[in-house]
Amino acid sequence: MRFRLFVTLMLICTSSIAQIPHDDDEFTYNRRLVRTTHSFVPKNGFVPDKETAVAIAYAVAVPVYGKKEIDQETPFRTELQGGVWTVLGTMQCKSCSGGTLVMQIDKASGKILFLIHTK
């Protein structure tokens, strides 16, 4: 009787361990899900306001141009026109040489449409 109980418990434990998803299985499942399911799209787009546009611009620009450079161009200026956010860096002095960040971000998708640092 004890042996049957022990074997039953072992079977339950091993079958539950086998059902724990591994990272590879989870990524495979979610990649399949992405291919076969429509994504949620927020009513106001993925970039609904200027604060979000500035946060995205900063996050994208820092690895490209460097934190020191981008921090010198704050505050960023923004404008929404035709469903596209334009984000501009601010030149800190009139006689400074160099340029500023110019980025365009699609309001609906969050896609970076344009990125340059003027001279």
C-alpha positions in Angstrom: 0.0 0.0 0.0 2.8 2.4 0.9 4.6 1.5 -2.3 1.6 2.3 -4.4 1.2 5.6 -2.7 4.9 6.4 -3.2 4.7 5.5 -6.9 1.5 7.6 -7.3 3.1 10.6 -5.7 6.2 10.2 -7.8 4.1 10.1 -11.0 2.2 13.2 -10.0 5.4 15.1 -9.2 7.2 14.1 -12.4 4.2 14.9 -14.6 3.9 18.4 -13.0 7.6 19.1 -13.5 7.3 18.1 -17.1 4.5 20.8 -17.5 6.6 23.7 -16.3 7.3 25.7 -19.4 11.0 26.4 -20.2 12.1 29.8 -21.6 12.6 28.4 -25.1 9.1 26.9 -25.1 7.6 30.2 -23.8 9.4 32.2 -26.5 8.3 29.7 -29.2 4.7 29.9 -28.0 4.7 33.7 -27.9 6.3 34.1 -31.3 3.6 31.8 -32.7 1.0 33.9 -30.9 2.4 37.1 -32.4 2.1 35.7 -35.9 -1.4 34.4 -35.5 -3.1 37.0 -33.3 -4.0 40.7 -33.8 -2.2 43.0 -31.5 -4.0 45.3 -29.1 -3.8 48.9 -30.3 -4.7 51.7 -27.9 -7.5 54.0 -28.9 -5.2 57.0 -28.9 -2.2 55.2 -30.4 0.9 53.9 -28.7 2.3 57.5 -28.5 -0.8 59.4 -27.2 0.9 62.5 -25.8 4.0 64.6 -26.0 5.4 63.2 -22.8 5.4 59.7 -24.3 7.0 61.1 -27.5 9.8 62.8 -25.6 10.4 59.6 -23.5 10.7 57.5 -26.7 12.9 60.1 -28.4 15.2 60.1 -25.4 15.4 56.3 -25.1 16.2 56.0 -28.8 18.7 58.9 -29.1 20.9 58.2 -26.0 22.3 54.9 -27.4 22.8 56.5 -30.8 24.3 59.9 -29.9 25.3 59.5 -26.2 23.7 60.5 -22.9 25.9 63.6 -22.5 25.1 64.9 -25.9 21.3 64.4 -25.6 21.1 65.7 -22.0 22.6 69.0 -23.3 19.6 69.3 -25.7 16.8 69.3 -23.2 14.1 70.4 -22.9 12.8 68.7 -26.0 10.2 70.5 -28.1 7.3 68.5 -29.7 4.6 69.0 -32.3 1.9 66.6 -33.5 0.9 67.0 -37.1 -0.9 64.4 -39.3 -0.5 61.6 -36.8 3.3 62.1 -36.5 5.2 63.5 -33.5 8.2 65.7 -34.4 10.6 65.9 -31.5 13.4 68.5 -31.6 16.3 69.1 -29.3 17.0 72.6 -27.9 20.2 74.5 -28.7 21.3 75.9 -25.3 22.9 79.0 -26.7 22.7 81.1 -29.8 26.4 81.1 -30.5 26.9 77.4 -29.9 28.2 75.3 -32.7 26.7 72.0 -33.5 23.2 70.8 -34.0 20.3 69.1 -32.3 18.2 66.0 -32.4 15.3 65.7 -34.9 13.1 62.7 -34.7 9.7 61.8 -36.0 7.5 59.1 -34.4 4.3 57.6 -35.7 1.6 58.3 -33.1 -0.4 55.2 -33.9 2.4 52.6 -34.0 5.3 54.2 -32.2 7.6 53.5 -35.2 10.6 55.8 -35.6 10.1 57.4 -39.0 13.1 59.7 -39.1 16.2 60.3 -37.0 19.0 62.8 -37.5 21.3 65.0 -35.5 21.8 68.3 -37.3 25.3 69.8 -37.6 
